[in-house]
Amino acid sequence: MELFLQLFFIIIIATKIAGVISVRFGQPSVLGKLIIGVIIGPAVFGWIPETDVIKALSHIGVLLLMFIASHEMNRLQIGRGLCHVNAPTFAQPNM
């Protein structure tokens, strides 16, 4: 249990710092959080071992990350993007 708390503390602190750094560089905080997750996870440095509990928390984390990413998007950018994508689609005749 103590090891889990240490790993959890490392994950929380690292993602918070990476998010702040990413925002300072003008990028969304989600980008920094994703990058630090890859770096400290088993894919690169392996500081966080791949256990069942970490896997379960990672699935929850992905859902939260998707929520944060959608929350940080500018609604006007989304609207403009949809118009550019949907206008040619609706202009095509139905086959």
Buried (B, 14 or more C-beta within 10 A) or exposed (E): EEEEEEBBEEBEEBBBEBBEBBBEEEEBBBBBBBBBBEBBBEEEEEEBEEEEEBEEBBEEBEEEBEEBBEEEEEEEEEEEEEEEEEEEEEEEEEE
